[in-house]
Amino acid sequence: MASLYIPGEENTVHDLLALGALVTRLDPGIVPFSEADNYTLHVSGGEYNVAANMSSCFGMRTAIASAMVNYPIGKRVEAAVRKAGVTPYYKRFAHDGVRGPNMATVWSDRGQGVRAPVVFYNRSNEAAGQLGPGSFDWPALFKGVRWFHSGGIFSALSPGTSELVIEAMQAAKKAGAVVSFDLNYRAKLWTAAGFSGTGGNGPEKILRKIAGYVDVLVGNEEDLQKGLGLKGPEIGYTAGKLDPSAFFSMIEQVVADFPNIRAVATTLRDVHSANRHSWSAVLWFDGKSYRAPAAELDVYDRVGGGDGFAAGLFYGLLKGKEPEEALRLGWAHGALLTTTPGDVSMVNLDQVEGFISGGSARIQR
């Protein structure tokens, strides 16, 4: 089996180009929605977060292809993208002043202690869901791109977005870029978009078609089962939440069904309370298995930890690090991201490397 080919840095325009929806995430903190009067706005998106993290923490040259609505909320989102240092490629939509199309809103409180976080969506008439094949000039965009990333959240928005992901992956392959995909299986998104069952219109068929173009896949055993229809332990089964045996037991099926896939990775999380998690991560890379250490996290905001993990892992692979080191970069960055509000990294590479080296939280003077 051939190893994963990482393009060199010569003539690079973007180390990573992501395709996904940009959203506003409204966060009332620890106050339940029904009682909340104030919200913090974070700019987010499962695919965008990876590009933003790689830029802000790791100094990579990244870009996002997405939908943008020309109204004040759109301007707020554009400002955040600029601040993160991510180059935007937008297909623009006009707002009709009444119904949209809109930039989607994700509502997410942090929970507290034994009270779990809550997440729900308002993706009605979302501009990103109107994207489809032909929305972007991929041959032009992929000049000088080393890595392409998308995910299951964007794919689930509409039949057009799934087709657009495939179109982009085909162009990425032609350009010689690495292709990654985070399964991020969200049943309610697929159902709301009209995808149902396991037949011709089911998410499984679509995600399996997408997986046929993927080099690096991110997803846990539940994602692999529900998203790709692979057999595995009963959902919810654990021999220990940080035990990777269930994940690694499914890799043989992944490789048999998708011989193009060179790496599969996921985080491992044991949630003791909203604010206390045990955290690890695992990677299968070219036939070998790797596991990050276990860490005990005091969590401020758990949303985005998986995207933080993916960003550090991809950075490590792009920089030519050994698989175990790349895994630890993702593990450490994902852990640190849970200590700050929002989905986008507020830490730097020195802090990531310090965490890997066993650094403490002693005050730095």
N, C-alpha and C positions, 0 to 999 in steps of 0.2 A: 504494500500500500504506500503510495506516494505521500510525502510529508506536506504539511501546509506551506504553501508558497507565500511569503510576505514580500510584496514589491519594495524595491529600494526607495530611498528618499530623493534621488535625483529627479529633477523636473516636477517635483511635487507642488501642486496647488493646494490640495486639501488632504490631510492625513486620513480624515474620515468625513464622509457625506452621509447624513441620516435623512430618512424619509418618514414623516409622521405628522400628526396633528399638534398644533400649539394650543394650549388651553390655559384658562385662568383657574387657579385652585383657590377657593375661599376657605379660610381656616379660622374658626372661632377659638382656637386653642383648646383648653380643657373644658370649655363651657358647652353643654349639649345644644344642638341647633335650636331646639324649641325655646331656649332661654337666652340665646345669644343676641347681643345688640351690636357687637363690633367684630369685624372679620379682617384678617390679614390676607392680602392678595399675593399669591405666588404664581409666577409664570412657569408652566410645566408642560409635560408631554412625555410619554414613555420612551419614545424614540429620541426626541429632542434632548431629554435629560442627559443621555449618554454623550451627545456632542458638546453640550454645555459643560459637563463635568470634565471632559477631556481637554477642553480649552482652558477653563478657569483654574483647575488644579494642576494639570499635567503639561500645560503650555503647547498643546497640539493645535494644528491648524484644521479647524473643523467647519462644517457647513450643514445647513438644514434646508431641505426642500419641503415646502408646506403651503397651506392656504393662508391668505391674509385678507381680512375685511377692512375696507377703508372707512373706519369710524373710530371714535375715541378709544374704545377698548382695544382695537387693533393697534393704535398708536402706543398704548401702554405696553402691549406685548412686544412690539417692535423695539421699544426702548430697552426692555429686558434682554432681548436677543443680542442687541448691540453691546450692552454692558458685559454679557458673558463672552464676548469676543467671537461669536459664531457668525459666519457669513451666511446671509439669508438668500434663498432663491424662492420667491413667492409667486404663486398664481393668485392674482388679486380679484376680489369680489366687491361689488358695491352693495351697501346696506340700504334697504328700502325705507328705513325710518320707522318701521312698524314690526315686521316679522323676521327680518334678517336678509340674507344668511348671517349667522352669528359665529363668533369665536366661542367654543364650548366652555362650559363651566363644570368643574369638579368640586363638589362639596366634601370636605374631609376634616373631621375633628380628630384630636389627638388621643382622646380617651384619657384615663388616669387610673392607675392602680388596677383594681379588678374590673373597672369599666372599660370595655374594649373600644378601640377607635371605630368610627363609622365613616363609610365612603358611599356617596351616590352621585349621580350625574344629571346634568341638564345638557344634552347634546342635540336638542331639537333644532332642526334646520341648520345643522353645522356646516360651515363652508368646507371644511376638510373632507366631509363625507361626499361632497360633490366633485372631488378630484377623481380622475380616472385616466386611462391610457390616452396619451397625447397631451397631458397637462404640462409636461416638461420636455425640454430638448435634451434628452439624456446623452447623446453623443457629444454635445458641447459641454455638458456638466461634468462628464466623466474624464475629461482631459486632465491628467495629473492627479487623479484620485486614487489613493492606496487601499481604502477600505470603505465598504458600503454597509449600512446598518438600517434595519427596519424591524417591525415587530407585530405581534398578534393584536395589539390594541388598535393600531391603525388599520390593519387588514380587516378587522371586524366592523368597521364603520359602514361599509356598503359593498355591494358587488364590484363597484368601480375601483374602490381603494385596494381590494385584493388583486384585481387585474393590474393595477398600477404598480404594486409591489413586484409582481412577476415581470412586468415590462422593465422595471428598473434593474432587477437582478439579472435579466438577460443582457442588458447593456453593460452592467458591471462586469459580468463574466467576459464579455467581448473586449472590455477595456483592460482586463487583467487584474481587477481589484479583488481583494478578499471580500466575501459576502457573509455577514452575520445576521442572525434573526433571534429575537427574544420571543418565545412562544406566548408568554403573558396571557394565558388563556382566561378570558372573562366571559362566562356563559351568557350573562345578561346582555352584554354588548352584541354578541352574535345573534341572540334571539330577537333583540329589538331591531336589528337590521334586516330581519326576515330570513335568516339562515336557520334551518331546523333539521333535526334528525341526523342520521348517518348516511343518508342517500346522496343523490346528485347535488342537492343544495345544502348539504351539511358542512359545518366548519371543518370536519375531519378531512373531507376530500380536498378542500381548498388548501388547508395547511399542509397536507401531504404533497400537494403539487408545489407549493412554495419550498418545502424542505428539500425538494430535488435539486435546488440551486444553491443550497446553503453549505458553507465551509465550517462555520463556527455557530453552534446552536446553544442558546441559553434556555434552560427550563428544568423544572424539577420533575419528579416521577409523576405527579398529578398532571402537569402540563403534557408530558409525553403520552399519558394514557388518554386523557380527555381531548387533547388537541390532535394527536397523531394516531389515536386508536391502537396503541401498543398495549400488550398485556403486561401486567405487573401486579404487585401486592395490592390488596384491597385498599381503596382510597381511605385514608385516615389511619391505616396500619402504621405502626412505628415499633421498631425494636429499640427505640431511643431516638429522640428527635434529631440528634446530631450524628446518628448512625447512617453512613452513606451506603449501606449494603443494598437497600431497595433501589437507590439510584443506579449504582454500578451494575446491579443485576439486569437492568433494562438496556444497557449499552449494546449488548450483542444484537438485540432486536433492532436498535437504531441503525447500527452499521450494516446489518443484513438488508434492511429495507432502503437505506440511503447510504450507499458506499461512498458518495461524494463528501459526506460529513467527516471532518478531520478532528473536530474538538466539540465536546459537550460539557457544559459547566452549569453549576447552580449554587445558590446559597443554601445553608442549613440553619434553621432558626427554631429554637425552643422558647416559646413565649410563656414566661412565668407570670408576668403582669404586663400592662400597657407600657410600663417603664423599665422593665427588667427582662432582658433577653439573653439567652446563650446563643452564640453566633459562630458559625464556621462556614466553609465553602469547599467545594470539590470540583475537580477537573479531570476529564478523560481526554487525553491528547495523543493522537497517533498510536493507539494501542496500549498506553500506559496510564495508570490512575494516580492522582495526586490529591492530597487532602491538606487544607489549611489547619492551623491550630484552632482550638476552641477558646473563645473569649467571652467574658461576662460583660454585657453592655448596660449602662444606665441610659435609657433611651429618652431623648427629648421629642423627636418626631421621626417615626419609623418609615413614613412614605418616601420612596425614592432610594431606599437602601439597596435594592436589587439593581437599579440602574447605576448606582455608584459602584457596585461590584463589577458590573459589565465594563464600565469605563476604565477602571484600573486594570482589569484583565486585558482588554484590547490594547491599552497603552503599552503594557508590558510586552505583549506579542509583537506590536509594531516596532518596539525598540530593540527587538531581538533578544529579550530576556529568556532564560530557561523557563520551561512551563511552570515549575514550582514557584519560581520567583514572580512570574506573571500572575499566578493564582493568588499569591500573598498580597500583591499590590491591589488586586481587586477586593480581596477580603478586608484589608486594612482600610481602604478608602470607603467601602460600603459601611464599615463599622463607624468611622468618623463622621460620615454624612448623617447618621442618625442622632448625632449630638447637636445639630443645628436646625433651625427652622427651614422649611421649604425643601424642594427637590434637588436644587442645584448646589454643588459643592461650595462650602465656605472655608475649606481647609486647603493647605498647600502640600507640595510634594515632600518637603522636609518633615512635616507632621506625619504623613503617611509612612515614610521610611522610618521615622522614630517609633511609630507604633509597631511596625514589623520587627524592629530591633528590641522590643520589650520596654519601650519608654513609658514613663509614668505620667500621671496628671499633676505632678508637682508644679507649682507656679514657676513661670519662666520670667526672669528679671534681666 
